[in-house]
Amino acid sequence: MINQPPIDELTSKLGEKYEGSKYALCVVSAKRARQLVDISKNQNNPQPMTEKPLTAAAYEIMEDKISVVNG
């Protein structure tokens, strides 16, 4: 379970349509975490990520670096 950043604050960052949806938060954060892993692998970076991909995705959502788009 994610404690930091708080889940309620994260769900409020998803936009008006998905506000409060824990399912949408799960989908968005999992997709972004997968992207971060793929980027790390494609860069042939021998150093492991400093934080877990899901944690990084959660912080990106909290900092409004990610926007939810239907499609």
mmCIF file of the N, C-alpha and C atoms, coordinates in Angstrom:
data_MODEL
# 
_entry.id   MODEL 
# 
loop_
_atom_site.group_PDB 
_atom_site.id 
_atom_site.type_symbol 
_atom_site.label_atom_id 
_atom_site.label_alt_id 
_atom_site.label_comp_id 
_atom_site.label_asym_id 
_atom_site.label_entity_id 
_atom_site.label_seq_id 
_atom_site.pdbx_PDB_ins_code 
_atom_site.Cartn_x 
_atom_site.Cartn_y 
_atom_site.Cartn_z 
_atom_site.occupancy 
_atom_site.B_iso_or_equiv 
_atom_site.pdbx_formal_charge 
_atom_site.auth_seq_id 
_atom_site.auth_comp_id 
_atom_site.auth_asym_id 
_atom_site.auth_atom_id 
_atom_site.pdbx_PDB_model_num 
ATOM 1   N N  . MET A 1 1  ? 0.844   -1.184 0.000   1.00 0.00 ? 1  MET A N  1 
ATOM 2   C CA . MET A 1 1  ? 0.000   0.000  0.000   1.00 0.00 ? 1  MET A CA 1 
ATOM 3   C C  . MET A 1 1  ? 0.880   1.234  0.000   1.00 0.00 ? 1  MET A C  1 
ATOM 4   N N  . ILE A 1 2  ? 0.481   2.215  -0.768  1.00 0.00 ? 2  ILE A N  1 
ATOM 5   C CA . ILE A 1 2  ? 1.209   3.473  -0.841  1.00 0.00 ? 2  ILE A CA 1 
ATOM 6   C C  . ILE A 1 2  ? 0.787   4.362  0.319   1.00 0.00 ? 2  ILE A C  1 
ATOM 7   N N  . ASN A 1 3  ? 1.767   4.834  1.070   1.00 0.00 ? 3  ASN A N  1 
ATOM 8   C CA . ASN A 1 3  ? 1.477   5.761  2.159   1.00 0.00 ? 3  ASN A CA 1 
ATOM 9   C C  . ASN A 1 3  ? 1.865   7.185  1.792   1.00 0.00 ? 3  ASN A C  1 
ATOM 10  N N  . GLN A 1 4  ? 2.939   7.325  1.073   1.00 0.00 ? 4  GLN A N  1 
ATOM 11  C CA . GLN A 1 4  ? 3.410   8.639  0.645   1.00 0.00 ? 4  GLN A CA 1 
ATOM 12  C C  . GLN A 1 4  ? 3.614   8.629  -0.840  1.00 0.00 ? 4  GLN A C  1 
ATOM 13  N N  . PRO A 1 5  ? 3.055   9.464  -1.590  1.00 0.00 ? 5  PRO A N  1 
ATOM 14  C CA . PRO A 1 5  ? 2.021   10.444 -1.270  1.00 0.00 ? 5  PRO A CA 1 
ATOM 15  C C  . PRO A 1 5  ? 0.681   9.764  -0.992  1.00 0.00 ? 5  PRO A C  1 
ATOM 16  N N  . PRO A 1 6  ? -0.178  10.414 -0.216  1.00 0.00 ? 6  PRO A N  1 
ATOM 17  C CA . PRO A 1 6  ? -1.468  9.812  0.153   1.00 0.00 ? 6  PRO A CA 1 
ATOM 18  C C  . PRO A 1 6  ? -2.352  9.502  -1.058  1.00 0.00 ? 6  PRO A C  1 
ATOM 19  N N  . ILE A 1 7  ? -3.022  8.385  -0.993  1.00 0.00 ? 7  ILE A N  1 
ATOM 20  C CA . ILE A 1 7  ? -3.859  7.923  -2.104  1.00 0.00 ? 7  ILE A CA 1 
ATOM 21  C C  . ILE A 1 7  ? -4.983  8.913  -2.418  1.00 0.00 ? 7  ILE A C  1 
ATOM 22  N N  . ASP A 1 8  ? -5.601  9.478  -1.403  1.00 0.00 ? 8  ASP A N  1 
ATOM 23  C CA . ASP A 1 8  ? -6.700  10.422 -1.639  1.00 0.00 ? 8  ASP A CA 1 
ATOM 24  C C  . ASP A 1 8  ? -6.224  11.649 -2.404  1.00 0.00 ? 8  ASP A C  1 
ATOM 25  N N  . GLU A 1 9  ? -5.016  12.110 -2.107  1.00 0.00 ? 9  GLU A N  1 
ATOM 26  C CA . GLU A 1 9  ? -4.475  13.257 -2.836  1.00 0.00 ? 9  GLU A CA 1 
ATOM 27  C C  . GLU A 1 9  ? -4.125  12.868 -4.275  1.00 0.00 ? 9  GLU A C  1 
ATOM 28  N N  . LEU A 1 10 ? -3.633  11.655 -4.447  1.00 0.00 ? 10 LEU A N  1 
ATOM 29  C CA . LEU A 1 10 ? -3.301  11.198 -5.796  1.00 0.00 ? 10 LEU A CA 1 
ATOM 30  C C  . LEU A 1 10 ? -4.547  11.079 -6.666  1.00 0.00 ? 10 LEU A C  1 
ATOM 31  N N  . THR A 1 11 ? -5.614  10.524 -6.107  1.00 0.00 ? 11 THR A N  1 
ATOM 32  C CA . THR A 1 11 ? -6.840  10.373 -6.904  1.00 0.00 ? 11 THR A CA 1 
ATOM 33  C C  . THR A 1 11 ? -7.437  11.722 -7.270  1.00 0.00 ? 11 THR A C  1 
ATOM 34  N N  . SER A 1 12 ? -7.206  12.738 -6.464  1.00 0.00 ? 12 SER A N  1 
ATOM 35  C CA . SER A 1 12 ? -7.723  14.067 -6.798  1.00 0.00 ? 12 SER A CA 1 
ATOM 36  C C  . SER A 1 12 ? -6.935  14.705 -7.931  1.00 0.00 ? 12 SER A C  1 
ATOM 37  N N  . LYS A 1 13 ? -5.748  14.198 -8.219  1.00 0.00 ? 13 LYS A N  1 
ATOM 38  C CA . LYS A 1 13 ? -4.899  14.746 -9.277  1.00 0.00 ? 13 LYS A CA 1 
ATOM 39  C C  . LYS A 1 13 ? -5.213  14.156 -10.652 1.00 0.00 ? 13 LYS A C  1 
ATOM 40  N N  . LEU A 1 14 ? -6.098  13.180 -10.731 1.00 0.00 ? 14 LEU A N  1 
ATOM 41  C CA . LEU A 1 14 ? -6.377  12.485 -11.979 1.00 0.00 ? 14 LEU A CA 1 
ATOM 42  C C  . LEU A 1 14 ? -7.307  13.239 -12.916 1.00 0.00 ? 14 LEU A C  1 
ATOM 43  N N  . GLY A 1 15 ? -7.868  14.307 -12.465 1.00 0.00 ? 15 GLY A N  1 
ATOM 44  C CA . GLY A 1 15 ? -8.789  15.064 -13.298 1.00 0.00 ? 15 GLY A CA 1 
ATOM 45  C C  . GLY A 1 15 ? -10.220 14.872 -12.845 1.00 0.00 ? 15 GLY A C  1 
ATOM 46  N N  . GLU A 1 16 ? -11.069 15.721 -13.341 1.00 0.00 ? 16 GLU A N  1 
ATOM 47  C CA . GLU A 1 16 ? -12.464 15.750 -12.902 1.00 0.00 ? 16 GLU A CA 1 
ATOM 48  C C  . GLU A 1 16 ? -13.195 14.430 -13.150 1.00 0.00 ? 16 GLU A C  1 
ATOM 49  N N  . LYS A 1 17 ? -12.949 13.823 -14.306 1.00 0.00 ? 17 LYS A N  1 
ATOM 50  C CA . LYS A 1 17 ? -13.671 12.599 -14.670 1.00 0.00 ? 17 LYS A CA 1 
ATOM 51  C C  . LYS A 1 17 ? -13.301 11.426 -13.765 1.00 0.00 ? 17 LYS A C  1 
ATOM 52  N N  . TYR A 1 18 ? -12.032 11.338 -13.363 1.00 0.00 ? 18 TYR A N  1 
ATOM 53  C CA . TYR A 1 18 ? -11.557 10.192 -12.589 1.00 0.00 ? 18 TYR A CA 1 
ATOM 54  C C  . TYR A 1 18 ? -11.274 10.518 -11.128 1.00 0.00 ? 18 TYR A C  1 
ATOM 55  N N  . GLU A 1 19 ? -11.660 11.672 -10.680 1.00 0.00 ? 19 GLU A N  1 
ATOM 56  C CA . GLU A 1 19 ? -11.375 12.078 -9.308  1.00 0.00 ? 19 GLU A CA 1 
ATOM 57  C C  . GLU A 1 19 ? -11.990 11.091 -8.311  1.00 0.00 ? 19 GLU A C  1 
ATOM 58  N N  . GLY A 1 20 ? -11.171 10.608 -7.403  1.00 0.00 ? 20 GLY A N  1 
ATOM 59  C CA . GLY A 1 20 ? -11.626 9.669  -6.389  1.00 0.00 ? 20 GLY A CA 1 
ATOM 60  C C  . GLY A 1 20 ? -11.595 8.210  -6.807  1.00 0.00 ? 20 GLY A C  1 
ATOM 61  N N  . SER A 1 21 ? -11.227 7.934  -8.040  1.00 0.00 ? 21 SER A N  1 
ATOM 62  C CA . SER A 1 21 ? -11.227 6.564  -8.540  1.00 0.00 ? 21 SER A CA 1 
ATOM 63  C C  . SER A 1 21 ? -9.891  5.885  -8.250  1.00 0.00 ? 21 SER A C  1 
ATOM 64  N N  . LYS A 1 22 ? -9.915  4.940  -7.349  1.00 0.00 ? 22 LYS A N  1 
ATOM 65  C CA . LYS A 1 22 ? -8.692  4.201  -7.016  1.00 0.00 ? 22 LYS A CA 1 
ATOM 66  C C  . LYS A 1 22 ? -8.306  3.256  -8.156  1.00 0.00 ? 22 LYS A C  1 
ATOM 67  N N  . TYR A 1 23 ? -9.298  2.780  -8.888  1.00 0.00 ? 23 TYR A N  1 
ATOM 68  C CA . TYR A 1 23 ? -9.014  1.926  -10.042 1.00 0.00 ? 23 TYR A CA 1 
ATOM 69  C C  . TYR A 1 23 ? -8.242  2.712  -11.102 1.00 0.00 ? 23 TYR A C  1 
ATOM 70  N N  . ALA A 1 24 ? -8.698  3.911  -11.400 1.00 0.00 ? 24 ALA A N  1 
ATOM 71  C CA . ALA A 1 24 ? -8.014  4.744  -12.389 1.00 0.00 ? 24 ALA A CA 1 
ATOM 72  C C  . ALA A 1 24 ? -6.599  5.066  -11.927 1.00 0.00 ? 24 ALA A C  1 
ATOM 73  N N  . LEU A 1 25 ? -6.434  5.323  -10.641 1.00 0.00 ? 25 LEU A N  1 
ATOM 74  C CA . LEU A 1 25 ? -5.100  5.586  -10.098 1.00 0.00 ? 25 LEU A CA 1 
ATOM 75  C C  . LEU A 1 25 ? -4.191  4.380  -10.297 1.00 0.00 ? 25 LEU A C  1 
ATOM 76  N N  . CYS A 1 26 ? -4.721  3.211  -10.065 1.00 0.00 ? 26 CYS A N  1 
ATOM 77  C CA . CYS A 1 26 ? -3.952  1.973  -10.236 1.00 0.00 ? 26 CYS A CA 1 
ATOM 78  C C  . CYS A 1 26 ? -3.521  1.800  -11.684 1.00 0.00 ? 26 CYS A C  1 
ATOM 79  N N  . VAL A 1 27 ? -4.429  2.021  -12.613 1.00 0.00 ? 27 VAL A N  1 
ATOM 80  C CA . VAL A 1 27 ? -4.132  1.846  -14.031 1.00 0.00 ? 27 VAL A CA 1 
ATOM 81  C C  . VAL A 1 27 ? -3.099  2.862  -14.497 1.00 0.00 ? 27 VAL A C  1 
ATOM 82  N N  . VAL A 1 28 ? -3.297  4.116  -14.141 1.00 0.00 ? 28 VAL A N  1 
ATOM 83  C CA . VAL A 1 28 ? -2.388  5.179  -14.576 1.00 0.00 ? 28 VAL A CA 1 
ATOM 84  C C  . VAL A 1 28 ? -1.001  4.976  -13.997 1.00 0.00 ? 28 VAL A C  1 
ATOM 85  N N  . SER A 1 29 ? -0.928  4.697  -12.716 1.00 0.00 ? 29 SER A N  1 
ATOM 86  C CA . SER A 1 29 ? 0.387   4.543  -12.091 1.00 0.00 ? 29 SER A CA 1 
ATOM 87  C C  . SER A 1 29 ? 1.103   3.285  -12.589 1.00 0.00 ? 29 SER A C  1 
ATOM 88  N N  . ALA A 1 30 ? 0.366   2.214  -12.841 1.00 0.00 ? 30 ALA A N  1 
ATOM 89  C CA . ALA A 1 30 ? 0.992   0.991  -13.358 1.00 0.00 ? 30 ALA A CA 1 
ATOM 90  C C  . ALA A 1 30 ? 1.527   1.195  -14.772 1.00 0.00 ? 30 ALA A C  1 
ATOM 91  N N  . LYS A 1 31 ? 0.763   1.902  -15.612 1.00 0.00 ? 31 LYS A N  1 
ATOM 92  C CA . LYS A 1 31 ? 1.234   2.169  -16.971 1.00 0.00 ? 31 LYS A CA 1 
ATOM 93  C C  . LYS A 1 31 ? 2.484   3.039  -16.950 1.00 0.00 ? 31 LYS A C  1 
ATOM 94  N N  . ARG A 1 32 ? 2.486   4.055  -16.098 1.00 0.00 ? 32 ARG A N  1 
ATOM 95  C CA . ARG A 1 32 ? 3.653   4.936  -16.030 1.00 0.00 ? 32 ARG A CA 1 
ATOM 96  C C  . ARG A 1 32 ? 4.859   4.193  -15.466 1.00 0.00 ? 32 ARG A C  1 
ATOM 97  N N  . ALA A 1 33 ? 4.648   3.351  -14.468 1.00 0.00 ? 33 ALA A N  1 
ATOM 98  C CA . ALA A 1 33 ? 5.750   2.568  -13.903 1.00 0.00 ? 33 ALA A CA 1 
ATOM 99  C C  . ALA A 1 33 ? 6.349   1.655  -14.974 1.00 0.00 ? 33 ALA A C  1 
ATOM 100 N N  . ARG A 1 34 ? 5.500   1.052  -15.791 1.00 0.00 ? 34 ARG A N  1 
ATOM 101 C CA . ARG A 1 34 ? 5.984   0.196  -16.876 1.00 0.00 ? 34 ARG A CA 1 
ATOM 102 C C  . ARG A 1 34 ? 6.807   1.000  -17.883 1.00 0.00 ? 34 ARG A C  1 
ATOM 103 N N  . GLN A 1 35 ? 6.345   2.209  -18.193 1.00 0.00 ? 35 GLN A N  1 
ATOM 104 C CA . GLN A 1 35 ? 7.098   3.087  -19.087 1.00 0.00 ? 35 GLN A CA 1 
ATOM 105 C C  . GLN A 1 35 ? 8.472   3.416  -18.506 1.00 0.00 ? 35 GLN A C  1 
ATOM 106 N N  . LEU A 1 36 ? 8.533   3.694  -17.226 1.00 0.00 ? 36 LEU A N  1 
ATOM 107 C CA . LEU A 1 36 ? 9.808   4.021  -16.582 1.00 0.00 ? 36 LEU A CA 1 
ATOM 108 C C  . LEU A 1 36 ? 10.780  2.847  -16.636 1.00 0.00 ? 36 LEU A C  1 
ATOM 109 N N  . VAL A 1 37 ? 10.274  1.639  -16.440 1.00 0.00 ? 37 VAL A N  1 
ATOM 110 C CA . VAL A 1 37 ? 11.111  0.448  -16.525 1.00 0.00 ? 37 VAL A CA 1 
ATOM 111 C C  . VAL A 1 37 ? 11.632  0.269  -17.950 1.00 0.00 ? 37 VAL A C  1 
ATOM 112 N N  . ASP A 1 38 ? 10.751  0.437  -18.924 1.00 0.00 ? 38 ASP A N  1 
ATOM 113 C CA . ASP A 1 38 ? 11.153  0.300  -20.325 1.00 0.00 ? 38 ASP A CA 1 
ATOM 114 C C  . ASP A 1 38 ? 12.188  1.352  -20.720 1.00 0.00 ? 38 ASP A C  1 
ATOM 115 N N  . ILE A 1 39 ? 12.006  2.568  -20.271 1.00 0.00 ? 39 ILE A N  1 
ATOM 116 C CA . ILE A 1 39 ? 12.969  3.637  -20.557 1.00 0.00 ? 39 ILE A CA 1 
ATOM 117 C C  . ILE A 1 39 ? 14.322  3.296  -19.955 1.00 0.00 ? 39 ILE A C  1 
ATOM 118 N N  . SER A 1 40 ? 14.301  2.808  -18.737 1.00 0.00 ? 40 SER A N  1 
ATOM 119 C CA . SER A 1 40 ? 15.548  2.442  -18.067 1.00 0.00 ? 40 SER A CA 1 
ATOM 120 C C  . SER A 1 40 ? 16.276  1.328  -18.820 1.00 0.00 ? 40 SER A C  1 
ATOM 121 N N  . LYS A 1 41 ? 15.522  0.346  -19.308 1.00 0.00 ? 41 LYS A N  1 
ATOM 122 C CA . LYS A 1 41 ? 16.128  -0.762 -20.049 1.00 0.00 ? 41 LYS A CA 1 
ATOM 123 C C  . LYS A 1 41 ? 16.659  -0.318 -21.404 1.00 0.00 ? 41 LYS A C  1 
ATOM 124 N N  . ASN A 1 42 ? 15.937  0.567  -22.087 1.00 0.00 ? 42 ASN A N  1 
ATOM 125 C CA . ASN A 1 42 ? 16.342  1.025  -23.409 1.00 0.00 ? 42 ASN A CA 1 
ATOM 126 C C  . ASN A 1 42 ? 17.568  1.922  -23.375 1.00 0.00 ? 42 ASN A C  1 
ATOM 127 N N  . GLN A 1 43 ? 17.813  2.560  -22.258 1.00 0.00 ? 43 GLN A N  1 
ATOM 128 C CA . GLN A 1 43 ? 18.980  3.435  -22.136 1.00 0.00 ? 43 GLN A CA 1 
ATOM 129 C C  . GLN A 1 43 ? 20.235  2.651  -21.787 1.00 0.00 ? 43 GLN A C  1 
ATOM 130 N N  . ASN A 1 44 ? 20.087  1.336  -21.639 1.00 0.00 ? 44 ASN A N  1 
ATOM 131 C CA . ASN A 1 44 ? 21.215  0.482  -21.258 1.00 0.00 ? 44 ASN A CA 1 
ATOM 132 C C  . ASN A 1 44 ? 21.937  1.028  -20.041 1.00 0.00 ? 44 ASN A C  1 
ATOM 133 N N  . ASN A 1 45 ? 21.151  1.464  -19.099 1.00 0.00 ? 45 ASN A N  1 
ATOM 134 C CA . ASN A 1 45 ? 21.689  2.051  -17.877 1.00 0.00 ? 45 ASN A CA 1 
ATOM 135 C C  . ASN A 1 45 ? 22.100  0.937  -16.921 1.00 0.00 ? 45 ASN A C  1 
ATOM 136 N N  . PRO A 1 46 ? 23.397  0.785  -16.643 1.00 0.00 ? 46 PRO A N  1 
ATOM 137 C CA . PRO A 1 46 ? 23.826  -0.292 -15.752 1.00 0.00 ? 46 PRO A CA 1 
ATOM 138 C C  . PRO A 1 46 ? 23.427  -0.056 -14.291 1.00 0.00 ? 46 PRO A C  1 
ATOM 139 N N  . GLN A 1 47 ? 23.145  1.197  -13.944 1.00 0.00 ? 47 GLN A N  1 
ATOM 140 C CA . GLN A 1 47 ? 22.759  1.492  -12.570 1.00 0.00 ? 47 GLN A CA 1 
ATOM 141 C C  . GLN A 1 47 ? 21.262  1.235  -12.394 1.00 0.00 ? 47 GLN A C  1 
ATOM 142 N N  . PRO A 1 48 ? 20.894  0.593  -11.314 1.00 0.00 ? 48 PRO A N  1 
ATOM 143 C CA . PRO A 1 48 ? 19.466  0.372  -11.076 1.00 0.00 ? 48 PRO A CA 1 
ATOM 144 C C  . PRO A 1 48 ? 18.780  1.698  -10.726 1.00 0.00 ? 48 PRO A C  1 
ATOM 145 N N  . MET A 1 49 ? 17.480  1.715  -10.872 1.00 0.00 ? 49 MET A N  1 
ATOM 146 C CA . MET A 1 49 ? 16.716  2.911  -10.518 1.00 0.00 ? 49 MET A CA 1 
ATOM 147 C C  . MET A 1 49 ? 16.873  3.165  -9.022  1.00 0.00 ? 49 MET A C  1 
ATOM 148 N N  . THR A 1 50 ? 16.908  4.446  -8.641  1.00 0.00 ? 50 THR A N  1 
ATOM 149 C CA . THR A 1 50 ? 17.113  4.785  -7.235  1.00 0.00 ? 50 THR A CA 1 
ATOM 150 C C  . THR A 1 50 ? 15.871  4.529  -6.393  1.00 0.00 ? 50 THR A C  1 
ATOM 151 N N  . GLU A 1 51 ? 14.707  4.560  -7.032  1.00 0.00 ? 51 GLU A N  1 
ATOM 152 C CA . GLU A 1 51 ? 13.470  4.246  -6.315  1.00 0.00 ? 51 GLU A CA 1 
ATOM 153 C C  . GLU A 1 51 ? 12.641  3.296  -7.168  1.00 0.00 ? 51 GLU A C  1 
ATOM 154 N N  . LYS A 1 52 ? 11.696  2.672  -6.562  1.00 0.00 ? 52 LYS A N  1 
ATOM 155 C CA . LYS A 1 52 ? 10.857  1.718  -7.279  1.00 0.00 ? 52 LYS A CA 1 
ATOM 156 C C  . LYS A 1 52 ? 10.017  2.465  -8.318  1.00 0.00 ? 52 LYS A C  1 
ATOM 157 N N  . PRO A 1 53 ? 9.767   1.827  -9.458  1.00 0.00 ? 53 PRO A N  1 
ATOM 158 C CA . PRO A 1 53 ? 9.024   2.502  -10.531 1.00 0.00 ? 53 PRO A CA 1 
ATOM 159 C C  . PRO A 1 53 ? 7.633   2.974  -10.117 1.00 0.00 ? 53 PRO A C  1 
ATOM 160 N N  . LEU A 1 54 ? 6.943   2.206  -9.311  1.00 0.00 ? 54 LEU A N  1 
ATOM 161 C CA . LEU A 1 54 ? 5.610   2.607  -8.879  1.00 0.00 ? 54 LEU A CA 1 
ATOM 162 C C  . LEU A 1 54 ? 5.671   3.842  -7.981  1.00 0.00 ? 54 LEU A C  1 
ATOM 163 N N  . THR A 1 55 ? 6.687   3.919  -7.147  1.00 0.00 ? 55 THR A N  1 
ATOM 164 C CA . THR A 1 55 ? 6.868   5.094  -6.298  1.00 0.00 ? 55 THR A CA 1 
ATOM 165 C C  . THR A 1 55 ? 7.162   6.318  -7.146  1.00 0.00 ? 55 THR A C  1 
ATOM 166 N N  . ALA A 1 56 ? 8.029   6.156  -8.128  1.00 0.00 ? 56 ALA A N  1 
ATOM 167 C CA . ALA A 1 56 ? 8.356   7.268  -9.027  1.00 0.00 ? 56 ALA A CA 1 
ATOM 168 C C  . ALA A 1 56 ? 7.106   7.737  -9.771  1.00 0.00 ? 56 ALA A C  1 
ATOM 169 N N  . ALA A 1 57 ? 6.288   6.798  -10.229 1.00 0.00 ? 57 ALA A N  1 
ATOM 170 C CA . ALA A 1 57 ? 5.057   7.146  -10.928 1.00 0.00 ? 57 ALA A CA 1 
ATOM 171 C C  . ALA A 1 57 ? 4.093   7.898  -10.015 1.00 0.00 ? 57 ALA A C  1 
ATOM 172 N N  . ALA A 1 58 ? 3.988   7.468  -8.765  1.00 0.00 ? 58 ALA A N  1 
ATOM 173 C CA . ALA A 1 58 ? 3.104   8.141  -7.809  1.00 0.00 ? 58 ALA A CA 1 
ATOM 174 C C  . ALA A 1 58 ? 3.550   9.580  -7.571  1.00 0.00 ? 58 ALA A C  1 
ATOM 175 N N  . TYR A 1 59 ? 4.843   9.791  -7.441  1.00 0.00 ? 59 TYR A N  1 
ATOM 176 C CA . TYR A 1 59 ? 5.338   11.149 -7.238  1.00 0.00 ? 59 TYR A CA 1 
ATOM 177 C C  . TYR A 1 59 ? 5.142   12.008 -8.485  1.00 0.00 ? 59 TYR A C  1 
ATOM 178 N N  . GLU A 1 60 ? 5.251   11.419 -9.666  1.00 0.00 ? 60 GLU A N  1 
ATOM 179 C CA . GLU A 1 60 ? 4.996   12.172 -10.886 1.00 0.00 ? 60 GLU A CA 1 
ATOM 180 C C  . GLU A 1 60 ? 3.534   12.585 -10.980 1.00 0.00 ? 60 GLU A C  1 
ATOM 181 N N  . ILE A 1 61 ? 2.636   11.724 -10.557 1.00 0.00 ? 61 ILE A N  1 
ATOM 182 C CA . ILE A 1 61 ? 1.213   12.069 -10.534 1.00 0.00 ? 61 ILE A CA 1 
ATOM 183 C C  . ILE A 1 61 ? 0.979   13.203 -9.543  1.00 0.00 ? 61 ILE A C  1 
ATOM 184 N N  . MET A 1 62 ? 1.591   13.099 -8.384  1.00 0.00 ? 62 MET A N  1 
ATOM 185 C CA . MET A 1 62 ? 1.423   14.112 -7.340  1.00 0.00 ? 62 MET A CA 1 
ATOM 186 C C  . MET A 1 62 ? 1.939   15.471 -7.797  1.00 0.00 ? 62 MET A C  1 
ATOM 187 N N  . GLU A 1 63 ? 3.015   15.478 -8.570  1.00 0.00 ? 63 GLU A N  1 
ATOM 188 C CA . GLU A 1 63 ? 3.622   16.729 -9.033  1.00 0.00 ? 63 GLU A CA 1 
ATOM 189 C C  . GLU A 1 63 ? 3.000   17.222 -10.343 1.00 0.00 ? 63 GLU A C  1 
ATOM 190 N N  . ASP A 1 64 ? 1.889   16.629 -10.769 1.00 0.00 ? 64 ASP A N  1 
ATOM 191 C CA . ASP A 1 64 ? 1.182   16.988 -12.002 1.00 0.00 ? 64 ASP A CA 1 
ATOM 192 C C  . ASP A 1 64 ? 2.050   16.877 -13.246 1.00 0.00 ? 64 ASP A C  1 
ATOM 193 N N  . LYS A 1 65 ? 2.967   15.935 -13.268 1.00 0.00 ? 65 LYS A N  1 
ATOM 194 C CA . LYS A 1 65 ? 3.787   15.693 -14.444 1.00 0.00 ? 65 LYS A CA 1 
ATOM 195 C C  . LYS A 1 65 ? 3.087   14.749 -15.422 1.00 0.00 ? 65 LYS A C  1 
ATOM 196 N N  . ILE A 1 66 ? 2.010   14.120 -14.966 1.00 0.00 ? 66 ILE A N  1 
ATOM 197 C CA . ILE A 1 66 ? 1.259   13.165 -15.779 1.00 0.00 ? 66 ILE A CA 1 
ATOM 198 C C  . ILE A 1 66 ? -0.183  13.646 -15.893 1.00 0.00 ? 66 ILE A C  1 
ATOM 199 N N  . SER A 1 67 ? -0.706  13.589 -17.098 1.00 0.00 ? 67 SER A N  1 
ATOM 200 C CA . SER A 1 67 ? -2.113  13.916 -17.283 1.00 0.00 ? 67 SER A CA 1 
ATOM 201 C C  . SER A 1 67 ? -2.830  12.694 -17.866 1.00 0.00 ? 67 SER A C  1 
ATOM 202 N N  . VAL A 1 68 ? -4.052  12.501 -17.465 1.00 0.00 ? 68 VAL A N  1 
ATOM 203 C CA . VAL A 1 68 ? -4.829  11.355 -17.917 1.00 0.00 ? 68 VAL A CA 1 
ATOM 204 C C  . VAL A 1 68 ? -5.574  11.751 -19.189 1.00 0.00 ? 68 VAL A C  1 
ATOM 205 N N  . VAL A 1 69 ? -5.380  10.922 -20.232 1.00 0.00 ? 69 VAL A N  1 
ATOM 206 C CA . VAL A 1 69 ? -6.013  11.186 -21.515 1.00 0.00 ? 69 VAL A CA 1 
ATOM 207 C C  . VAL A 1 69 ? -6.797  9.946  -21.913 1.00 0.00 ? 69 VAL A C  1 
ATOM 208 N N  . ASN A 1 70 ? -8.038  10.129 -22.326 1.00 0.00 ? 70 ASN A N  1 
ATOM 209 C CA . ASN A 1 70 ? -8.828  8.991  -22.819 1.00 0.00 ? 70 ASN A CA 1 
ATOM 210 C C  . ASN A 1 70 ? -8.330  8.600  -24.196 1.00 0.00 ? 70 ASN A C  1 
ATOM 211 N N  . GLY A 1 71 ? -8.329  7.312  -24.419 1.00 0.00 ? 71 GLY A N  1 
ATOM 212 C CA . GLY A 1 71 ? -7.943  6.911  -25.767 1.00 0.00 ? 71 GLY A CA 1 
ATOM 213 C C  . GLY A 1 71 ? -7.407  5.612  -25.817 1.00 0.00 ? 71 GLY A C  1 
# 
